Amino acid sequence: MTQQTKIKLKRYGIFTLIILCAHLLQNSLMIFPEIAGIRPMLLISVAVCIAMYEGEVIGAVAGLFAGALWDTVTVTADGYNAFYLAVACAICGFLLRVFMRNNIITYTMMNSAVTLFYCVTYVLFFISARGIDGSGEIFVRYYFPMAIYSLVLTPLWYVIIRAVSTKFANIYTEY
């Protein structure tokens, strides 16, 4: 096994542990503080940040893994979270590789777009489409504050993922 492969395996292993920790924090009761019954969506932030540092392919795999974990505890999603996060992370990785620079401002913008679009599409596909009354009120009272709560924690995930990517940087990467 080459030194380059060992570095990648360590980095991917740590990213896997970070996704598992975010999953536990997001989906376990009494571990992460709730504010007025609202909990943050940590898996979106972690997956988007990994995609920004690792590119579209590894980002899509990280998004698929994070979404699949999220789907294990969601009653109504039926694979939606895994699909959404895989596609969103692939797009974020591609945009960063081709058009943008990797910094906290770019991460905040991408994470905001992915999180808010997730909330809108989730309300449309799983609340409005099922004929549940008051979907707009549900969005304003529950999903929009959940997105804001998630975005407040954005710098924390950026610092953690950046530290791992920097510590286990691949010296052979060309971009």
N, C-alpha and C positions, 0 to 999 in steps of 0.2 A: 504494500500500500504506500503510495507516494505521500510526501508531506502535504501537497496540495489537497489530496483526498481527505487526509486526517483533519485538516483545517475546516474543510467544508462539512464533514460529518459532525465535528464539534459545534460548529455554528448552527447547523440544522437541528441538532439535538437540543441546543439551548433554546432555539426558536420554538421547538415543539413543547418544551417545558413552560415557556412563557405563555403559549396558547393554552395549555392545560391550566395554568394558574389563572389566566384571565377567565377561562370557562368556569372554574370553581368560584371565583370572585363574583362573576356575573350571575350565576345560576344557583348558588347555594344560599339558603336563608341565613340571615344573621351574620354573614361574614363581611359583606360590604354594606355600608350604611344606606338606608333608604331615606329619601326625602319626600314626604307626603305620599308614600307608597310607590315612588318612582325609583327605578334602579337603572344604572347606566348600561349601555350596550358596549361592553369592553372589547368583545371579540372583533367588532368592525374596526376599531381603532388599531388593534394589534395587527390584524391581517393587512390593513392598508399600509401600515408602516413597514412591515416585512416586505411587501410588494415593492415599496419605494426603494428599499435597499438591495433587494435580490433580483428584481426584474419581473417580467410578465409571467414566465413559466413557473418559477418557484413561488412567485406571488399568488398565482392561480392555485397552486397546490396548497399553499398556506391558507388561502381563502376557502378552498374546498374542505380542508381539514377543520378549520374553525367553524364553518357553517354546518358541517356534519355533526360536530359536537353540540352545537346549538340546537340542531334539529332533534337530537336525542331527548331533549327536555321540552320541546315545543309540541303541543298537541296538534295544532292546525297547519303547520308549515309544509309537511310532506316533501322535504328536500328543497324547499324554496330558499332557505338560508344558505345551504351549501352551493346551490346554483348561483344565487345572487352574489355571494362573496367571491366565488371563483371568477366570475365574469368581471366584477368590479375591480378586483385586485389585478387581474390581467390588464385591464384598461389603465389602471393607475401605474403599473409597472411600465407599460408601453409609453404612456404620456411622459413619464419621468425620463425614460431613456432617450426619447426622441426630441421633446420640446422643452422640458423644464429642468431646473436645478433642484437638488435635494437639500432642502432646508426646512426649518420649522414653519415658515410661512406657507410654503408649498404644501407641506404635510397638513397643516390646519385647513387650507382651502380644499384639498382633495378629501380629507376625512369629513369635513362639513358637507360637501356635496354628496359623498357616498352615504353618510348617515341620514341626511335629510331625505334623499331620494329613497332610501330603504323605508323610512317611516311613511312616506307618501304612498309608495307602492304597496306596502303591507296593509295599510288602511284601505286602499282601493281594492286589492285582491282578496283580502281575508275578512274584511269587516263590511265594506259597502256592497261587495258582490254577493255576500250572503244575505243581504237584505236587513242587516241590523240597523235599526233607527239610530240617528244621532252620531253618525260616523264622523262628521265634522267636529262635533263637540268632543268625541273621543280623541281625535287627533290633537285638538288644541289643549285639552286637559291632561292627556296622558303621553302621547307619542312625541309631540313637540318638546315638552319639558324633558322627556327622556333623552332626546337628541341633544338638547342643551347641556344636560348633566354629563352626557358622554363626552361632549366636546370640551368641557371644562378640564377633563382629565387628559386631554390630548398631549400636552407637553410631557407628562410623566412617561407615557409609552414611547414617545419620540426619544427621550433621553435614554431609556433602557435599551431599546432596539439599536440605537446608534452606538451605545457603548459596546454591545455585543458585536455589532458589525465591525467596529473599529478594532476591538481587541482581537477578533478572529478574522481579520481582513485577509483576503486572498491576494498574496503578493503577485500573482500571475494574471490578475484581472487587467484587461486592457482598456476599460472605459472608466 
